[in-house]
Amino acid sequence: MLVPVKWLRDYVDIDMNTQEFADKMTMTGSKVEKVEYFGADIEKVAVGKILEITKHPNADKLIVTKVDIGSEVIQIVTGAKNVKEGDLIPVALVGAKLPGGIKIKKGKLRGELSQGMMCSSEELGIPFSMIEESKRDGIYVLDEEYELGADVKEVLGINDALIEFEITSNRPDCLSILGIAREAAVTIGKELKYPNIEVKESDDVAEFNIKIEEEDLCRRYATRIIKNVKIEASPYWMQRRLIEAGVRPINNIVDITNYVMLELGQPLHAFDLEKLGRETIVVRRAEDEEKFTTLDDVERTLDSNMLLITNGEKSVAIAGVMGGANSEVSDNTKTILLESANFDADSIRRTSKKLNLRTEASAKFEKGIDVNLVETAINRAAQLIEQLNAGTVLKGIVENYNAPVKEQKITVRPQRINKLLGENISLNQFVEILESLEFKCELIEDKVELTVPSFRLDMVEEADVLEEVARIYGYENIPSKMLYGDNTMGLQTIEQLFEEGIKSSLVSMGLNEILTYSFVSPRGVDKINLSKDSIKRNFIKIKNPLGEETSVMRTTLLPNMLDVAARNNSRKVEEFAAFEIGNTFMPMDEIMPVERKSICISMYKDSIDFFDMKGVVEELFKNIGFENYEVLPEKNHTTFHPGRCANIVYNDNIVGVFGELHPDVLENYDISKRGYAAEFDFELLLTYANDEKLYTPLPKYPAMTRDIALLIKDEVYVKEIEDIITKNSQGLVESFKLFDVYKGEQIEEGYKSVAYSLVYRSKDNTLTDEEVNKVHENILKELSEQINANLRL
């Protein structure tokens, strides 16, 4: 933010050099980016008046002028073409110094004596950005009457400095000259002088109607009516201040609204009341696809999230951003409606971003503005209009302010603040610091209850007050102290150790760990073909997203994982195997979302299939001690191939899912190979896993092996066979292994041959054939009865 020091001095007495002042401001939190000095290299440049202009006798392009500089009349030869008799101009006298090391000497030009030089804005070192466009070429002609011989630095206000402050987003109250003056007063220990605002009104009472349909987006809306408006250039002092602060002068009415915005931080807008057409303002939401032409003559397409200012029939402004061309103040304007309002910061930010339209007003509104400034600013503008004889102010303010903002209170503990600062600031000094920042303090036992000034929108809790006390007390006054406390050993939690075990296991199997963002696009669940009624479509939305691609918080890791897989595939990476352990977010709680950790795995390669993924999953579970789970077929998961997908189930809880990706999903991600993926609930795995390792002695007694080949129907899963074997083993089946599945000429259509090897062993004795036969025959019997399995002969 650009702050002319001369303007700042209107509100606070700065009795030190500018650099010292800038350093002090930086130390109290108002960081100074740059200090520019005007007029430091200028000496002996005075106001002169051209009395006579004659043609140079020896040069066609030169003129000879007589210039009155107050103490004498001097002769100056110049080639300037934009001067005439009677003009007041800056004159560099003999012995003068100008920026760039230029020194003026007496001399002759083509035989004619020249006792000085008329100066342009460039020769005075005034940047083009601070000069009206009409005065950028040729000699700088002064618009007003000044004492002849007066120092031009005083006349043009180039005898001070310009400071550029970096204002952080949490301090919108400092985005004004008065806001910086408030900080300056506290910093250098001076009294702040608020502008004395008194409005001279006519006897005619202002009558107007204001209706706010969206009070959550517009808390307060105030107007004043100005009649007998005279549109003309604003005075030099106002133009100069606007230009130095980075705002282009336009005319007296627009300049006054901009001046007040810079001075107080409250944007204003002036409507031509006759163009407005009705004595009514209605603040409403725009309609989707509604068209509106702004002051810059660009037609813009709006939507229902944007706020409009209307007259009840036609739109006249985009609230807080820019007015409309249909109500613009022009040279023919006779009556204006002055607007001062308070709009929702988030709404203005979204509107400005969507329209790609950023203005001084929107930049201030989107950071938040004190609602009490509405009345102060509109009265200040009315005062300036009357003082500059730019119009007649009608009596009274017409406003809509149905729900006044309540004072905010914060209770703080000075002793705790001192402890955190490591300093013993007395209670009197503590209160003095806060009262200098315009807090109201009330002592309640060992605590202080603060009433926060309405312009301090950043004050929420005790920590904020601590920062205020520290920066005003002075960070340089807080002594450095050694840290103290009890040393403790840093240990990983059970969850961290478990996560490290998962990572180690997956990395040892050749997978790479990836990390992706928690903010995702809602379209991701469409790309993985998630069903329309899935709970994972219930997203937590980001209030102020950077874009649609990061507008919600993820409910599953799969879309991110497949984005990475697709990126690798598009870059001709022949094989891919990766995993991610990350958080997902579900809005199951009214206050906070439920945050759960998930594990996602994905693979693609020409030579792998479903069982490779199953092998990775089983090896992972083995390494982390997750046992006694079931692998059940899953045919309804729309992300996966219906015949090549399975759920991991433990105690009737689905721990996760894995399988081959559905061809439609692969096509959505433009992956040219068969892909496989898995996703598991980290917390359920942590709950059910058991990493205890129990010692089992080597068996003392021999084992007996029996092979069986069963003829079963195609639709029977081998897991059903294994469940029956396990249930009827009577503790004697030490292990069993599937070693063949066959379908061929000898097998009837609709059937398959499944062969198992069963190992029998007892921990207590050597088994006899009779004991093994009894158990073996019972298993065959149960297989026959339950799944109609017959021995293949």
PyMOL commands that set and color helices and strands:
alter all, ss='L'
color gray80, all
select helices_A, chain A and resi 5-8+18-27+128-130+133-135+152-156+172-174+177-188+236-244+252-264+273-276+325-327+345-355+360-365+373-387+414-421+427-436+462-473+475-477+494-508+524-527+535-537+548-550+558-570+610-624+663-668+682-688+718-727+769-787
alter helices_A, ss='H'
color red, helices_A
select strands_A, chain A and resi 2-4+31-37+43-55+63-68+73-78+88-98+102-103+107-109+112-114+116-118+161-166+209-212+218-227+268-272+280-285+291-293+299-301+307-310+315-318+322-323+336-343+392-393+398-400+408-412+440-444+447-452+512-513+519-520+540-541+552-553+576-586+594-604+630-633+640-650+653-661+675-681+704-713+733-742+751-760+790-791
alter strands_A, ss='S'
color yellow, strands_A
deselect
rebuild
show_as cartoon
